[in-house]
């Protein structure tokens, strides 16, 4: 069985590293094999790794139309834990192209009632008894373009004396179906670490000596939502008066995908003489679109420091 599921959602991301989001859903579907499901206006607030929300109305139907029952609730609670999120872009907006989540739903004030319709426990007073319930779901969504996609939900309903506890809903999604940053969406380039290495062209003691060649090993990560362009990385001596003692070559890094890291090196050549104090360097850069690499500092010890 396949019923249309209308899903309207709006999500907002604050800082691209925090990844705040919110969603509003409204959908109706008929599940397989025997479970009818109604979920009206679902609200979710949270972070990228967990969301907490509620629906206005939720109900599950079991059995045939003549002999079945419904279990329903007003304001049921749910927790959503995203398992996988693939971000795609359209103009200046972002949306979930692939989205998989684990959902825990339930209500301590659910009601069991005879089949009259999915909203009978609100419109009629023919409910039988209280029926608290829990539902465990795995939901997957695929949106090839913004605003339109397909969704499937496999769930297990745990409730006393329920004849059928497994349901599967299939449908299409209509809505924003993903995040929209209130800031410019782009890469977020950060230096996770930087160390001095003189194993090549030096004596591997970690100390810069006159005439020695070494390198700065830089670990660069893109924590943003979008791939970067070509990255230009450089290092400078923080004290301009000491820059004559050291030559540092810039380097170019290929585009870095979102949520990926890369290792790079900056060649360092010491002069014929060095000051008797450590050399303090700042490493920074930007890509060809002007997205900055957050700077990092390193202190290189010299022979007499």
N, C-alpha and C positions, 0 to 999 in steps of 0.2 A: 504494500500500500504506500502510496506517495501523496502527501498533502502539501499544499503550499505553506511555507513558513515565512512570515513577514518579520524581518529583523531590522529594527531601526537602532542604530548605535551612534554615539558621538563620544570620541575619546580625546583627551587633552594631555599633552606631555609638557611638563614644565622644563626643568633643566634636563638635557638629554642624558645625563648620567643617572639622575634620580628616576627618570622615566615615570612620572606620575600619569595616571590615566583614570578615566571615568567612562561609564557606558550606560546607555538606556536602551533596553530591548523590549520588543513586543512581538510575540510569535504564537502560532497555533499549529499543531500538527497531529497526525494520526500515526501511531507507532506500530511496530511489528513485534509480536504477532497480534496481541489483543489489547493493547493499551492505547486509549485515547488520551491525549495530553493537551491541556490548555495552560498557557503562561502569558499573563497580560502585564505589560509595562514593567520590565525588570530594571532595577537600578543597581549599579555596581560602582564602588569607589575603592581606590587602593593604589598600590604600586605595581611595577611590572611583574613582581614575583608573587603577589597575592592580592586578591580583591574580596571585599565583603559587601553584600548588598541584600536586596529584598525585592520580591514581586508584589504587585497589588493583589493578584489572584493567581492561584495555581491549583490544578486539579488533575487527577489521574483516573481513567476509567478502565474497568476490567469486565471480561465476559461479553456476551452478546448484548445487543441493544435492549432486548426484552427481559433478560435475566441478570444483567450485570449490575455493578455498583460503581459508584464514584467515591474517591477520597479527595477532599479538597481543603484548602486553607486560605484565609486572608493573611497577607503580609508574612509569607514564609521567608525564612532566612536562607542564605546560601553563601558559600565561600568558593572562590575560583582561584586556582593555582595554574598559571600558564606553564606549559611544559616546553613549548617551542613557539617562537615568533620570528617570522621572516618579514622584514620591512621592505616595501616597495614605494616608489615615489611617483607622484603625478603633479607636475608644475611645482608649486611651493608647498604642497601637502604630502603627508605620508599616510600609508594605510598598511594593514596586515594583509600581505599576499597569502601567507600560510600561517595558520594559528591553531594550535592544539592546546587544550586545557583540561584539567581534572576539576570537576565540580562536585561539591558536597552540598546537598540541598536537604531541607527538613523543616518540620514545624511541630512544636509541642502542643498546638491547639488545632490539629487537623480534625476533620469530621468525616464519618462514613455515612453515606446516604444512598437511597435507591436511585436507579437510573431515570432521570427526567431530562437531564441535560448537564453540560459541564459547569453551569453556574446555578444549579438548582439549590445548592445549600445556601445561596444568598437570596434567591428569589422565592424559594419555597421553604417551609418548615418541616420537611420530611426526612431530616437526617436522623440516623439511627443512634450513633454513639460517637464519643470522642475517639480519634484514631491518630495518635502521634506517629510520625513516619520519618524515615531517612531515605535519601536517594543518592546513589553514587553514580557519577557520569564521566565519560570521556567524550569530549566534544572536539570535532575537527572542522575547520573552515578554510575554504579555498576561494580567494577573490582574484581572478585574473585581471580585473580592472577595478578601479575605485567605484564604490557604490553598489556593485553587483557581485554575487558569489554563491557558492554552494556550501551547505552545512549538513553534517551528520552527527547525531548524538546517540550513543549507546549507554543505557543506564540500567541500574538495578534498584528496585524499590523495596525497602524493608518496612513492612507494616504487619500487624497481627492479623492472621487469617486471610491474607491476600492470596487469591488463587494463582495469579500470574505476576511475576515480579521483575521480568526483564522486558525492556522496551527499546525500540530503535526508531528514531525520527529522522526523516530526510527532507530536505527542502532547499529553497533558494533564499539568499540573504539580500536585503535591500537596505542600504544605509551607508554611513561613512566607513564602518567596519575597520576602524583603526585609529592611530594617533594623529593628531595635528598639532605641531609644535607652535607655541605662541612666539618662539624665537626663530631665527633663521635656521633651517634644517641644514646640517652639513656635518663634515667630519669634526672630531674632537681629538686633536693630536696631543699626546702627552709623552714625556720622557719618563719611563718607569725606572730607569737606572742608568748610571754612567760610571765607568771605571777606567783607570789608566793601566795600560798593558805595555811592557817593554820586552816581551818575549821574542819579538821579531825586530832585529836591529838594535837590541840592547842586551843587557846581562840578566834579565828576568828577576831583578831584585825589587821592582816596584818603585825605584827611586830614579828620578830624572838626573842624568849626569851630562856634563858638557859634551856636545857633539853627538849625543845619543839620539836615535830615532825610536819613536814609540807610536802609540795610537790610543785614541779614546774609543772605547767600546760602548756604544749607545744602544739601549733597548727602547724602541719607540712603539707606542700602542695607539690605535685609533679607537677611542671609546664613544665615538659619535654614531649617528644613524646612517651616515652616507660615506661611500668610499672617497678617499682623498684623491687629489691629482698628484703629479710629480712633486716630491718634497725636496727642498733645498735646506741642508743642515750645515750649521757653522758653529764655531766656538771662538770666543774672544777672551783675552786676559782682562780681568775686572779692573786692575790697576793699569791705566794707560802707560804709566812710566816704566812698567815692567814688560810691556809688549815686545820690546826689542830683543829680549832674551829667548823668544820662542816663536817659531813659525808653525801655524796650524792651517792645514789645507781643508777647504770646504768639500762637501760630498753631496751627491745627488742620489735620492732614494726613489725607486719606482712607486706608483700609486699603491696606497695601503687600503685594503678593504676594511669595512666597518667591523669592529670587534675582533680585529686581528692585530698581531704584533710582528715586528721585524727587527733584526739586528743590523747595525751599521757601524762603521768605523771612520774616525777622522784622523788622518796621519799627523803626527806631531814631531817636529825636529827641533832639538835644543841648539842654542848658539854655542860658541866657543867658550863662553863663560856664563855662569848662572849666579843669581843672587843667593845670599845665605838665608833665604826664607822661602816658604812654600809659595807656589804659583797658584793663584785662585782663578779658575776659569768659569765662564758661563756658556752653556750650550743651549742653542735655540735655533729656530728656523721657521719656515712657512712653506705652504705648497703654492703651486702656480696660480691658484685662485685667491691667494691672500689669506688663507686660513692659517693662523699662527700655531706654532708648536710651543707649548708651555715650557718656559726655560727651566733648566736644572743647573746646579752649581757643583763643582768638583775642585778639590784641592790636591795638587800634585807636589809631593815632597821632593826637594832637591838634595844634592849630596851633602851640603853643609848646613841644611836647615834643621 
